[in-house]
Amino acid sequence: MTPASTATTLRPAARLRGTLTLPPDKSIAHRAFIFAALSGGPSTVTMATPGRDVLSTIACLRELGVEIDEASPGRWEIRSRPMRHATLDCGNSGTTMRLLAGMLAGLPLRATLDGDASLRARPMERVAELLRRTGAEVATTDGHAPMTVVGRASPAPTVIDLSVSSAQLLGACALAGLAATGETLITTPGPTRDHTERMLAWMGVPIRRAGGTTTLTGPARPRAFELAVPGDPSAASAWLVAAALHADAEIRMEGVGLNPTRLGLVGLLQRMGVEIETRITDVAGPEPIGEVVVRGGRPLEAVNIGGAEVAELIDELPLVAVAMASVAEASELHDASELRVKETDRIGAMVEGLRAIGANVEELDDGWRVSRGTPSAGAIRTHGDHRIAIAFAVAATAGIATEVELDDADCAAVSYPTFWDDLAAVTR
């Protein structure tokens, strides 16, 4: 059901039922292509319908001289080659920019990383400051992109205490540490996704996480590999919330990544009273893979979120706000000021949108306070942010709004290119 134009109008669905195969997990896909580019031989990544962010990483690696070909539909072959100086267009992808900056810090070349207007507004000084500690020269534009990295063939091993719990910052530091001689230690103030550690360890790199500290011993090179990228848990989140809020819903998702650091939303929704089942079916690769089943029809309970839980839910918080808007009692989110510097100010955008569809909502400096109001029709400004577009599509489908008009439905393709087709599949 791809919209005929970028704007579209949505209304509540009579039912939500079906089985879905989700787009590839972009957190894994980004890393897979970058690690393959650094490996000693040809690697293969299998995935269908990558979103625009992953395609940005592929385009940047090609610009650096890496050979990447889609040999057959969904089968990508990567051959590492000596890389060259380049100017890189990261599109809308902060993950692309931060991880590639880390990779470049350990290579003897110069590259400038740039992106679209939204990416240029996002903070890059944090990653730049961390990479300078390895000896790389990193220059930002008033703390933002364009960002130029002049790397070193042998960066210095460092002890890094991250000021925020960020898997992107941790991944960038680990990539720089691959070329260093000695131990790079990275400590986070709270939990983060562990894709970097799991995948590099699976590829033979001496890396481990103990508590809040990741230790990587270099120099090290990932071995060549074959990897099938699992379905994206963040894409699954849309259907977890949509089905949870709908009176007549049962959605099954197959081949989903079930990394425990990505299941924060499952635990939160279960705490709110939602019936969700998960089952691991494959542990052959670096990540557990399985199926998820969610059923609706139960009333939800209010919930308060803050502290370390926020980092586990950071990408899903717009959808969490929609779930909160289904409950009569007020729910609160705190300690989420990081949402202010995503593709847009997601706190401001969600508060604005929830008010437009009749929810009771109060904007807080670091989050929001939300409860059920009187569902109404509303026009939603997505600000070109895929998370905002998907959250309000779910709000309409599940009946939290009587009608939603999205100004830019097409931006969902940044992370979920088949979202509209999947919505059609479970609502027909």
C-alpha positions as CSV (number, residue, x, y, z in Angstrom):
1,M,0.0,0.0,0.0
2,T,2.7,2.5,-0.9
3,P,1.1,6.0,-0.9
4,A,0.5,7.5,-4.3
5,S,2.1,10.7,-3.0
6,T,4.3,11.5,-0.1
7,A,1.3,12.7,2.0
8,T,-1.3,10.2,3.1
9,T,-4.4,9.8,5.3
10,L,-5.0,6.8,7.6
11,R,-7.9,5.6,9.7
12,P,-8.5,2.9,12.3
13,A,-8.3,-0.7,11.0
14,A,-11.1,-3.2,11.5
15,R,-8.6,-5.8,12.5
16,L,-4.8,-6.5,12.5
17,R,-3.9,-10.0,11.6
18,G,-1.2,-11.7,9.7
19,T,2.4,-13.0,9.5
20,L,5.2,-10.6,8.5
21,T,8.9,-10.9,7.4
22,L,10.5,-7.7,8.4
23,P,13.2,-5.6,6.7
24,P,16.9,-6.3,7.8
25,D,18.1,-5.0,11.1
26,K,20.0,-1.9,10.1
27,S,22.2,-1.9,13.2
28,I,23.6,-5.2,12.1
29,A,23.6,-4.4,8.4
30,H,25.7,-1.2,8.9
31,R,28.3,-3.1,10.9
32,A,28.3,-6.1,8.6
33,F,29.3,-4.0,5.6
34,I,31.9,-2.0,7.5
35,F,33.5,-5.1,9.1
36,A,33.5,-6.8,5.7
37,A,35.3,-3.9,4.2
38,L,38.0,-4.3,6.9
39,S,38.3,-8.1,6.6
40,G,41.0,-10.0,4.8
41,G,38.9,-11.6,2.1
42,P,35.5,-11.6,0.3
43,S,32.4,-11.6,2.5
44,T,28.7,-12.1,1.8
45,V,25.8,-10.4,3.4
46,T,22.3,-11.6,2.7
47,M,19.4,-9.2,3.2
48,A,16.4,-8.0,1.2
49,T,15.0,-4.4,0.9
50,P,17.6,-2.5,2.9
51,G,16.4,1.0,4.0
52,R,18.0,4.2,2.8
53,D,20.3,4.4,5.8
54,V,22.0,1.1,5.0
55,L,22.2,2.1,1.3
56,S,24.1,5.2,2.5
57,T,26.7,3.1,4.2
58,I,27.1,0.9,1.1
59,A,27.5,4.0,-1.1
60,C,30.1,5.5,1.2
61,L,32.2,2.3,1.3
62,R,32.0,2.1,-2.5
63,E,33.3,5.7,-2.7
64,L,36.2,4.7,-0.5
65,G,37.1,2.0,-3.0
66,V,35.4,-1.1,-1.5
67,E,33.9,-3.5,-4.0
68,I,30.3,-4.2,-3.2
69,D,28.0,-5.9,-5.6
70,E,24.5,-7.3,-5.3
71,A,25.4,-10.5,-7.1
72,S,21.8,-11.8,-7.0
73,P,18.7,-10.3,-5.4
74,G,19.3,-9.9,-1.7
75,R,22.9,-11.4,-1.8
76,W,25.6,-8.8,-1.4
77,E,29.3,-9.6,-2.0
78,I,31.9,-7.4,-0.4
79,R,35.6,-7.4,-1.3
80,S,38.0,-5.4,0.9
81,R,40.4,-3.2,-1.0
82,P,42.9,-0.5,0.0
83,M,40.8,2.5,0.7
84,R,41.3,6.0,-0.8
85,H,40.7,9.6,0.2
86,A,37.1,10.6,-0.4
87,T,34.2,12.9,0.3
88,L,31.3,10.8,1.6
89,D,27.5,11.5,1.5
90,C,26.0,9.8,4.6
91,G,22.5,10.9,3.6
92,N,20.2,11.0,6.7
93,S,22.2,8.3,8.6
94,G,23.9,9.2,11.8
95,T,25.0,5.6,12.3
96,T,26.8,5.7,8.9
97,M,28.6,8.9,9.8
98,R,29.7,7.9,13.3
99,L,30.7,4.3,12.5
100,L,32.6,5.3,9.4
101,A,34.4,8.1,11.3
102,G,35.6,5.4,13.8
103,M,36.8,3.2,10.9
104,L,38.6,6.1,9.2
105,A,40.4,7.0,12.5
106,G,42.4,3.8,12.1
107,L,43.3,4.2,8.4
108,P,46.0,6.4,6.9
109,L,43.8,8.6,4.7
110,R,41.6,11.7,4.7
111,A,37.9,11.7,4.2
112,T,35.1,14.3,4.7
113,L,31.7,13.0,5.9
114,D,28.6,15.0,5.0
115,G,24.9,14.5,4.8
116,D,21.5,16.0,4.3
117,A,20.2,19.1,6.2
118,S,18.8,16.9,9.0
119,L,22.1,15.1,9.5
120,R,24.0,18.3,9.5
121,A,21.9,19.5,12.4
122,R,22.8,16.5,14.6
123,P,25.8,16.7,17.1
124,M,29.1,15.2,15.9
125,E,31.5,16.8,18.3
126,R,31.1,13.9,20.8
127,V,32.4,11.3,18.4
128,A,35.0,13.7,17.1
129,E,36.4,14.3,20.6
130,L,36.6,10.6,21.3
131,L,38.4,9.8,18.1
132,R,41.0,12.6,18.7
133,R,42.1,10.7,21.7
134,T,43.3,7.9,19.4
135,G,45.5,10.4,17.6
136,A,43.2,11.0,14.6
137,E,42.7,14.6,13.4
138,V,39.0,15.3,13.4
139,A,37.5,18.6,12.5
140,T,33.8,19.4,12.6
141,T,31.8,22.4,11.5
142,D,30.7,24.1,14.7
143,G,30.3,20.6,16.2
144,H,28.3,19.3,13.2
145,A,28.9,17.8,9.8
146,P,30.7,18.2,7.5
147,M,33.3,16.4,9.5
148,T,36.8,15.7,8.2
149,V,38.8,12.7,9.6
150,V,42.6,12.3,9.0
151,G,43.3,8.9,10.4
152,R,46.5,7.1,11.5
153,A,47.6,3.6,10.5
154,S,48.4,2.9,14.2
155,P,46.1,4.8,16.4
156,A,46.8,4.9,20.1
157,P,45.0,2.4,22.4
158,T,42.9,4.5,24.8
159,V,40.7,4.3,27.9
160,I,37.4,6.0,27.0
161,D,34.6,6.8,29.4
162,L,31.5,7.7,27.3
163,S,29.4,10.5,28.7
164,V,26.2,8.9,27.3
165,S,25.2,5.3,26.7
166,S,25.5,5.1,23.0
167,A,26.1,2.0,20.8
168,Q,27.1,4.3,18.0
169,L,29.8,6.0,20.0
170,L,31.0,2.7,21.4
171,G,31.1,1.2,17.9
172,A,33.1,4.1,16.6
173,C,35.7,3.8,19.3
174,A,35.9,0.0,18.8
175,L,36.5,0.4,15.1
176,A,39.4,2.8,15.8
177,G,40.7,0.3,18.3
178,L,41.0,-2.4,15.7
179,A,44.1,-0.8,14.3
180,A,45.7,0.1,17.7
181,T,48.4,-2.0,19.4
182,G,47.2,-2.8,22.8
183,E,43.9,-2.7,24.7
184,T,41.2,-0.1,24.0
185,L,38.8,0.1,27.0
186,I,35.4,1.7,26.5
187,T,33.1,2.3,29.5
188,T,29.5,3.3,29.3
189,P,27.4,4.9,32.1
190,G,24.5,2.5,31.3
191,P,23.4,-0.4,29.1
192,T,23.9,-0.2,25.3
193,R,23.2,-2.5,22.4
194,D,26.0,-5.1,22.1
195,H,26.0,-5.7,18.3
196,T,29.5,-4.5,17.9
197,E,30.9,-6.9,20.5
198,R,28.8,-9.9,19.4
199,M,29.7,-9.5,15.7
200,L,33.4,-8.7,16.1
201,A,33.8,-11.7,18.5
202,W,32.1,-13.9,16.0
203,M,34.5,-12.6,13.3
204,G,37.5,-13.6,15.4
205,V,38.4,-10.2,17.0
206,P,39.5,-10.4,20.7
207,I,36.7,-8.2,22.2
208,R,34.6,-8.7,25.3
209,R,32.1,-6.9,27.4
210,A,32.2,-7.2,31.2
211,G,29.6,-5.1,33.0
212,G,29.8,-1.6,31.6
213,T,33.3,-2.0,30.0
214,T,34.2,-3.2,26.6
215,T,37.8,-4.3,26.0
216,L,39.3,-4.8,22.5
217,T,42.8,-6.0,21.9
218,G,44.5,-4.8,18.7
219,P,45.7,-4.8,16.1
220,A,43.0,-7.1,14.9
221,R,41.2,-7.7,11.6
222,P,37.7,-9.2,11.3
223,R,37.8,-12.5,9.3
224,A,35.8,-12.8,6.1
225,F,32.3,-14.2,6.7
226,E,28.8,-15.0,5.4
227,L,26.0,-13.5,7.3
228,A,22.2,-13.4,6.9
229,V,20.9,-10.2,8.5
230,P,17.8,-10.9,10.7
231,G,14.6,-8.9,10.7
232,D,14.8,-5.6,12.5
233,P,13.5,-5.5,16.1
234,S,12.9,-1.8,15.7
235,A,10.6,-2.5,12.7
236,A,8.9,-5.2,14.8
237,S,8.1,-2.4,17.4
238,A,5.5,-0.8,15.1
239,W,3.5,-4.0,15.1
240,L,4.1,-4.8,18.8
241,V,2.4,-1.4,19.6
242,A,-0.2,-1.5,16.9
243,A,-1.4,-5.0,17.9
244,A,-1.2,-4.2,21.6
245,L,-3.6,-1.3,21.3
246,H,-6.1,-2.9,18.9
247,A,-9.1,-4.9,20.2
248,D,-8.8,-7.5,17.4
249,A,-5.2,-8.2,16.6
250,E,-2.7,-11.1,16.3
251,I,0.5,-10.5,14.4
252,R,3.3,-13.0,14.0
253,M,6.8,-11.9,12.9
254,E,9.3,-14.5,11.7
255,G,13.1,-14.3,11.4
256,V,13.4,-11.4,13.8
257,G,16.7,-10.6,15.7
258,L,16.2,-11.4,19.4
259,N,19.3,-9.9,20.8
260,P,18.4,-9.3,24.5
261,T,19.7,-5.7,24.3
262,R,17.0,-5.0,21.7
263,L,14.0,-6.4,23.5
264,G,13.4,-3.5,25.9
265,L,10.0,-2.7,24.3
266,V,8.9,-6.3,24.6
267,G,9.5,-6.1,28.4
268,L,7.9,-2.7,28.7
269,L,4.7,-3.7,26.9
270,Q,4.5,-6.9,28.9
271,R,4.7,-4.7,32.0
272,M,1.8,-2.7,30.7
273,G,-0.2,-5.9,30.3
274,V,0.3,-6.9,26.6
275,E,0.4,-10.6,25.6
276,I,3.7,-11.2,23.7
277,E,5.5,-14.4,23.0
278,T,9.1,-14.8,21.7
279,R,10.8,-18.0,20.6
280,I,14.4,-18.4,19.4
281,T,14.7,-20.6,16.3
282,D,18.4,-20.0,15.2
283,V,21.6,-19.4,17.1
284,A,24.1,-20.2,14.4
285,G,25.3,-16.7,13.8
286,P,26.4,-13.9,16.1
287,E,22.8,-13.0,17.0
288,P,19.8,-15.1,18.2
289,I,17.0,-15.2,15.7
290,G,13.4,-16.2,16.2
291,E,9.7,-15.3,16.0
292,V,7.5,-12.9,17.9
293,V,3.7,-13.1,18.4
294,V,1.7,-10.3,19.8
295,R,-2.1,-10.3,20.6
296,G,-4.3,-7.3,21.4
297,G,-7.6,-7.0,23.3
298,R,-6.2,-6.3,26.8
299,P,-6.4,-2.9,28.6
300,L,-3.0,-1.4,29.2
301,E,-1.6,0.0,32.4
302,A,0.3,3.3,32.9
303,V,4.0,3.2,33.1
304,N,6.9,5.5,34.1
305,I,10.2,5.3,32.3
306,G,13.6,6.8,33.1
307,G,17.2,6.1,33.9
308,A,19.0,3.2,32.2
309,E,15.8,1.9,30.6
310,V,15.7,5.0,28.3
311,A,18.9,3.9,26.5
312,E,17.4,0.5,25.8
313,L,14.2,2.1,24.3
314,I,15.7,5.2,22.6
315,D,14.5,4.4,19.0
316,E,11.1,3.0,20.2
317,L,10.1,5.9,22.4
318,P,7.9,7.6,19.8
319,L,5.9,4.4,19.7
320,V,5.9,4.2,23.5
321,A,4.3,7.6,23.6
322,V,1.5,6.3,21.4
323,A,1.0,3.3,23.8
324,M,0.9,5.7,26.7
325,A,-1.9,7.7,24.9
326,S,-4.1,4.6,25.1
327,V,-4.2,4.6,29.0
328,A,-6.5,6.7,31.1
329,E,-3.9,7.2,33.9
330,A,-0.9,9.4,33.1
331,S,2.4,7.8,32.1
332,E,5.7,9.7,32.2
333,L,9.0,9.6,30.4
334,H,12.1,11.2,31.9
335,D,15.9,11.3,31.2
336,A,15.3,11.2,27.4
337,S,16.8,14.6,26.4
338,E,18.8,12.7,23.8
339,L,15.6,12.6,21.8
340,R,16.0,16.3,21.2
341,V,19.0,15.7,18.9
342,K,17.7,12.9,16.7
343,E,16.6,13.3,13.1
344,T,14.3,16.0,14.6
345,D,13.4,17.0,18.1
346,R,11.4,13.9,18.8
347,I,10.1,15.2,22.1
348,G,8.6,18.3,20.6
349,A,7.4,16.4,17.5
350,M,5.6,13.7,19.5
351,V,4.0,16.2,21.9
352,E,2.8,18.3,19.0
353,G,1.4,15.3,17.2
354,L,-0.3,13.7,20.2
355,R,-2.1,17.0,20.9
356,A,-3.3,17.1,17.3
357,I,-5.0,13.8,17.7
358,G,-6.7,14.5,21.1
359,A,-4.3,13.0,23.6
360,N,-3.6,14.6,27.0
361,V,0.1,15.5,26.8
362,E,2.5,17.7,28.6
363,E,6.0,18.4,27.3
364,L,8.8,18.0,29.8
365,D,12.4,19.1,29.3
366,D,13.6,15.5,29.1
367,G,10.4,13.7,28.1
368,W,6.6,13.9,28.4
369,R,3.6,13.1,30.5
370,V,0.8,11.4,28.5
371,S,-2.7,10.0,29.1
372,R,-5.8,9.1,27.0
373,G,-7.9,12.0,25.8
374,T,-10.6,12.1,23.2
375,P,-9.4,10.6,19.9
376,S,-9.8,13.0,17.1
377,A,-8.5,13.7,13.5
378,G,-5.2,15.4,13.2
379,A,-2.6,16.6,10.7
380,I,0.9,15.4,11.6
381,R,4.1,17.1,10.7
382,T,6.7,14.3,10.5
383,H,9.6,16.7,10.1
384,G,10.9,14.1,7.6
385,D,11.5,11.7,10.6
386,H,10.8,8.0,9.9
387,R,10.1,7.3,13.6
388,I,7.5,10.0,13.8
389,A,5.7,8.9,10.6
390,I,5.6,5.3,11.7
391,A,4.4,6.2,15.2
392,F,1.4,8.2,14.0
393,A,0.6,5.6,11.3
394,V,0.3,3.2,14.2
395,A,-1.8,5.7,16.2
396,A,-4.3,5.9,13.4
397,T,-4.4,2.1,12.6
398,A,-4.9,1.2,16.3
399,G,-7.6,3.8,16.9
400,I,-5.7,6.3,19.1
401,A,-6.8,8.8,16.5
402,T,-9.9,8.9,14.4
403,E,-7.8,10.0,11.4
404,V,-4.3,10.9,10.8
405,E,-2.9,12.9,7.8
406,L,0.8,12.5,7.5
407,D,2.6,15.2,5.6
408,D,5.5,12.9,4.5
409,A,4.6,9.2,4.5
410,D,7.6,8.4,2.3
411,C,10.1,9.1,5.0
412,A,9.3,5.8,6.6
413,A,11.5,4.2,4.0
414,V,14.6,5.5,5.7
415,S,14.4,2.5,8.1
416,Y,11.4,0.5,6.9
417,P,11.0,0.6,3.1
418,T,8.2,-2.0,3.1
419,F,6.2,-0.4,5.9
420,W,3.1,0.5,3.8
421,D,3.0,-2.9,2.1
422,D,3.2,-4.6,5.5
423,L,0.5,-2.4,6.8
424,A,-1.8,-3.3,3.9
425,A,-1.0,-7.0,4.5
426,V,-2.2,-7.0,8.1
427,T,-5.2,-4.8,7.6
428,R,-6.8,-6.3,4.5
